[in-house]
Amino acid sequence: MSTAGPSAALIARLRAAGCVFAEDEARLLQSSAADPASLETMVQRRIAGEPLEYVLGWAEFCGLRIAVDAAVFVPRQRTEFLVRQAAELLRAAGDGPGATGGPAGRPPVVLDMCCGSGAIGVALAAIVGDIDLYAADVDPAAVRCARRNVAAAGGRVFQGDLFEPLPAALRGRVEILAANAPYVPTEAIGMMPPEARLHERLVALDGGWDGLDVVRRVAAEAQDWLAPGGHLLVEANERQASPAAEWFARNGLTPRIASSEEFGTTLVIGTFGGPVRGTVSGTAQV
Ligand SMILES: C[S@@+](CC[C@H](N)C(=O)[O-])C[C@H]1O[C@@H](n2cnc3c(N)ncnc32)[C@H](O)[C@@H]1O
């Protein structure tokens, strides 16, 4: 539509509906709408409480536009920290300038487990360059969405429960296992903002009684899939980090916790056997 700024009336409607960044949203909606009728439809969906990303059909993540379909988990800005840490680990594992951690000069294998839209793998490919990207999710809608996003990075997306759908040939070859699994404790789901609670699937949010059910399952199998010196990275809240790190240690991974004030998030990073090749600044060993 027109490149003129959004009207004051549109901004006021969004603000009245509780949109905190009404001006920005109005601009995005206007620039995405093909004509006034479709703008009105989009505005009504937004005012009815649909997440902006579903209305637009994309989310901004690590400076990229990631396609996001209805009900698929919207990638959060905080997850950029996980991407940056993974990129740093891959660089640290490289053999030479610009090289990344694949064996014998081959691109490193990256597995985006619980991939949702595939945002983590796509962003990592954009930052690091040449990676051998695999992704998996149990939700068919997420898999459809991720396939569109990872195609440009040459990645492959599998549907099924955690590692079950993956090719056996990947065992022992994964350099980065990024698993932003659901980690909200069941009883905290009701306190989530309505945009998440009402529009994203429970399977994308609910991590069981303490939020760590899926994380524990991923960590328990990780050493079968990681290459020596490879890393598992998961997001957690502050209270979950220590128990998750202890679980990592019980399952053959050397854990550490990395926190970021900038992104307001905490990661647990586990390194499997072999030499600990990637060390990350600003982290504490547990
Ligand atoms: C918190 S979302 C994260 C999505 C994406 N990684 C991101 O950061 O935007 C968690 C994802 O895990 C998937 N998931 C939950 N349980 C799973 C399982 N048992 N196997 C595979 N995927 C699962 C959900 O469908 C959802 O897409």
The ligand as an ORCA input file, in Angstrom:
! r2SCAN-3c Opt
* xyz 0 1
  C       9.325    -23.264     22.587
  S       8.938    -23.844     20.957
  C      10.477    -23.402     20.157
  C      10.413    -23.320     18.664
  C      11.706    -22.814     18.022
  N      12.830    -23.637     18.383
  C      11.972    -21.390     18.411
  O      12.837    -21.127     19.256
  O      11.306    -20.497     17.857
  C       9.069    -25.586     21.210
  C       8.827    -26.477     19.986
  O       9.032    -27.832     20.424
  C       8.144    -28.677     19.729
  N       8.038    -29.930     20.482
  C       7.441    -30.142     21.671
  N       7.553    -31.429     22.044
  C       8.261    -32.055     21.055
  C       8.712    -33.398     20.862
  N       8.454    -34.358     21.752
  N       9.408    -33.693     19.739
  C       9.689    -32.714     18.828
  N       9.272    -31.423     18.952
  C       8.579    -31.098     20.067
  C       6.870    -27.853     19.634
  O       6.023    -28.330     18.618
  C       7.426    -26.451     19.392
  O       7.499    -26.164     18.012
*
